[in-house]
């Protein structure tokens, strides 16, 4: 089992920055993919960004060039630096983990609201 603890959501004005953090604990695999997905009301969950243990990254097209994902392997933690936030970035952001045998885990979600 893997537990994910998220922090950093909140209310921010359009154009501002916000950082989300997520720490994994439990039975952590030697190679993992961690990252963030988001879900806005009435929409499907979508990729925000992921990063592997060797720091290979992937970004959703709507956030590329504005968001940056990073990780601390020693702490099994990832951070998402979000810049130039837009009202359409408003969503619940979920931390994501994939490890051995492609087992996936999700955080409980943290609300990000961007006001115009």
C-alpha positions in Angstrom: 0.0 0.0 0.0 1.0 3.5 -0.7 -0.3 6.7 0.9 -0.2 10.1 -0.8 -0.5 13.3 1.2 -1.1 16.5 -0.8 -0.7 20.1 0.2 -0.7 23.5 -1.2 -4.1 24.1 -2.9 -6.1 27.2 -2.4 -7.4 30.4 -3.9 -5.2 32.5 -6.2 -5.7 35.4 -8.5 -5.3 35.0 -12.3 -1.7 35.4 -13.3 -0.4 34.4 -9.9 1.7 31.4 -8.8 0.9 28.4 -6.6 2.8 25.3 -5.6 1.4 21.9 -4.9 3.3 19.2 -3.0 2.7 15.5 -2.6 4.6 13.0 -0.5 4.3 9.2 -0.8 4.8 6.8 2.0 4.4 3.0 2.5 5.7 0.4 0.1 7.5 2.6 -2.4 8.8 0.9 -5.6 12.3 1.4 -6.9 11.0 2.9 -10.1 7.9 5.1 -9.9 5.9 7.6 -11.9 4.5 10.4 -9.8 2.6 13.5 -10.8 -0.7 15.3 -10.9 -4.0 15.0 -12.7 -6.9 17.4 -12.4 -10.7 17.4 -12.7 -12.9 20.4 -13.2 -16.6 20.2 -12.6 -18.4 18.4 -15.5 -15.1 17.4 -17.1 -13.0 14.3 -17.2 -9.9 13.9 -15.2 -6.9 15.1 -17.3 -3.1 14.9 -17.1 -1.3 17.9 -15.7 2.2 16.5 -15.3 4.1 13.4 -14.4 7.7 12.7 -13.6 9.6 9.4 -13.3 12.3 8.3 -10.9 14.9 9.3 -13.5 13.1 12.7 -14.0 11.6 12.1 -17.3 8.6 14.5 -17.5 5.3 14.7 -19.3 2.9 17.6 -19.4 -0.6 18.2 -20.5 -0.8 20.5 -23.5 -2.8 23.2 -21.6 -0.1 23.6 -18.9 3.1 23.2 -20.8 5.4 26.2 -20.5 3.5 27.4 -17.4 3.8 24.5 -14.9 7.0 22.7 -13.8 7.1 19.4 -12.0 10.0 18.3 -9.9 10.7 15.5 -7.4 12.8 14.6 -4.5 13.5 10.9 -4.7 15.0 10.7 -1.2 11.7 12.0 0.2 9.4 10.3 -2.3 7.9 13.7 -3.0 6.9 15.7 -6.0 6.1 19.4 -6.4 4.2 21.2 -9.0 5.1 24.8 -9.5 2.2 26.5 -11.3 2.8 30.0 -12.9 0.6 32.3 -14.9 -2.5 30.6 -13.5 -5.8 31.1 -15.5 -9.4 30.7 -14.3 -9.6 27.6 -16.5 -7.0 26.0 -14.3 -9.6 25.8 -11.5 -10.0 22.2 -10.6 -9.4 19.5 -8.0 -5.8 18.4 -8.4 -5.0 14.8 -7.6 -1.6 13.4 -6.8 -0.8 10.3 -8.7 1.6 7.4 -8.1 2.4 4.3 -10.2 4.8 1.7 -9.1 5.5 -2.0 -9.3 3.2 -4.0 -11.6 1.7 -0.6 -12.7 -0.3 -0.4 -9.4 -1.8 3.1 -9.2 -2.7 5.2 -6.2 -4.4 8.5 -6.0 -4.4 11.3 -3.4 -7.6 12.6 -2.0 -7.4 15.8 -4.1 -6.8 19.4 -3.3 -8.8 22.3 -4.6 -7.2 25.0 -6.7 -9.4 28.0 -7.5 -8.2 30.8 -9.8 -10.2 34.0 -9.6 -10.4 36.4 -12.6 
